[in-house]
Amino acid sequence: MKLYNINKKSEEVSFTQAIKQGIGSNQGLFFPSTLPEFNKKEIGKLLKMDFINRSVNILLSYFEQDFSYKQIFKWVKSSFNFPIKTVKINNKISILELFHGPTLAFKDFGSRFMAQILNEINDNKLVILTATSGDTGAAVAHAFYGMKNISVVILYPKDKVSKLQESLFSTLGRNIYSISINSNFDTCQYLVKKSFLDKNLNKQLHLNSANSINISRIIAQICYYFEAVSQLPKKLFNNIVVSVPSGNFGNLTAGLLAKSMGLPIKRFIASTNINNTVPRFLESGYWDPKDTITTLANSMDVSCPNNWPRIEEIFRHKKWNFNSLDYGFINDKKIIDTIYNVKYKNGYILEPHSAIAYNILCNKLKNNEYGLCLGTAHPSKFKNSIEKIINQKIILPKILKIKEKLPFLSKHIKPEFKFLKEFLLKNICK
Ligand SMILES: *Cc1c(COP(=O)(O)O)cnc(C)c1O
């Protein structure tokens, strides 16, 4: 199967090329030229398989021209090596816990799978340069940790990342480098973009970004939507409504791809915080991004969601109407109320991102429907804000307890490109 560049349809590449390259010319995203589909019987068979074997079959339907069954099996087995659980919150809604991976967020799925592929297909020494406001850095650092020909450089705003988040990427060492600056996430992103445009730097280092622009991350995430449905009673199929807490909209892209393959999900809800470019667009038809606002759900503080053009492509290919995509947004006050209420009514501790998805799902769910809310991060990652809301201590999982005590290895630089470049040339170009 080939992929085309959404901004320049004549530009066609293989999956191997798209994964190596990340993005096409004119900043265009790559998108599969055909969308694989399974018939009802095949879906039934897939849903009966175990997670690993089912995932290999799903991925093979996209990747079969580029990679073998054996390769994909190996990658799936080493990247999806932690559990996925659906937990009932009330009679009508379950949460899909995607946060039992090494960095306690759903980003482990896509990052780990992408790392496995890149490690095998890349024939140069590679440098992954990523700006992070928290979860991405940790997932990417862990995914590439210890790989021989790949180095990772994480750039982050000092004091704007929680200590627990920082501990997950700054304590690893070996091929993982972390750099803090006294500025914000936007400056980090600006410095990364500047590095990608620097010819001299790119001549000496092969740079790659590993963010959710990379199609391999999105395709990998399709697998857990199938797992979610397989864990629900059969009588609910076709009445399932999935609420996706969205920032860059990679997760929702994967969910819609799963549906396009034949997975019996009735509809999706695009749930956001007050950075609500997409809900406003679906309401009015106008694309009007505003300045990004900081919220309790900081991993969703995005006002220009990268993956939105892919969602438009899916609807165009499938001839779906945008009326079938539900949407909603809530502010911090409602996030706080939701976390409090669900804790004391249902005995479940939500973190801010999942609380958004849950709140909007409750409001949108119709009588005969069953709701699935995606749990994208473990509550302990947001320990400080949640403890204040529920007035109760949160117990840290083992991995965070260990990391907290390790020495932080980050280097601090001034927020200027010349210092980042100097760091890269001095430390990575050995
Ligand atoms: C990244 C992230 C999201 C948003 O996912 P997108 O694919 O960017 O829409 C939601 N919740 C958490 C915890 C995240 O880390």
The ligand as an SDF file (V2000), in Angstrom:
LIG
                    3D

 15 15  0  0  0  0  0  0  0  0999 V2000
   -1.3960   13.3070   24.3550 C   0  0  0  0  0  0  0  0  0  0  0  0
   -2.5000   13.1430   25.3070 C   0  0  0  0  0  0  0  0  0  0  0  0
   -3.8520   13.3330   24.9280 C   0  0  0  0  0  0  0  0  0  0  0  0
   -4.2490   13.8320   23.5620 C   0  0  0  0  0  0  0  0  0  0  0  0
   -4.0690   12.8650   22.5620 O   0  0  0  0  0  0  0  0  0  0  0  0
   -4.0460   13.2840   21.0200 P   0  0  0  0  0  0  0  0  0  0  0  0
   -3.7590   12.0450   20.2730 O   0  0  0  0  0  0  0  0  0  0  0  0
   -2.9270   14.2990   20.8870 O   0  0  0  0  0  0  0  0  0  0  0  0
   -5.3620   13.8860   20.6950 O   0  0  0  0  0  0  0  0  0  0  0  0
   -4.8450   13.0720   25.8680 C   0  0  0  0  0  0  0  0  0  0  0  0
   -4.5390   12.6700   27.1230 N   0  0  0  0  0  0  0  0  0  0  0  0
   -3.2650   12.4820   27.5200 C   0  0  0  0  0  0  0  0  0  0  0  0
   -3.0070   12.0490   28.9130 C   0  0  0  0  0  0  0  0  0  0  0  0
   -2.1930   12.7060   26.6360 C   0  0  0  0  0  0  0  0  0  0  0  0
   -0.9340   12.5170   27.0500 O   0  0  0  0  0  0  0  0  0  0  0  0
  1  2  1  0
  2  3  1  0
  2 14  2  0
  3  4  1  0
  3 10  2  0
  4  5  1  0
  5  6  1  0
  6  7  2  0
  6  8  1  0
  6  9  1  0
 10 11  1  0
 11 12  2  0
 12 13  1  0
 12 14  1  0
 14 15  1  0
M  END
$$$$
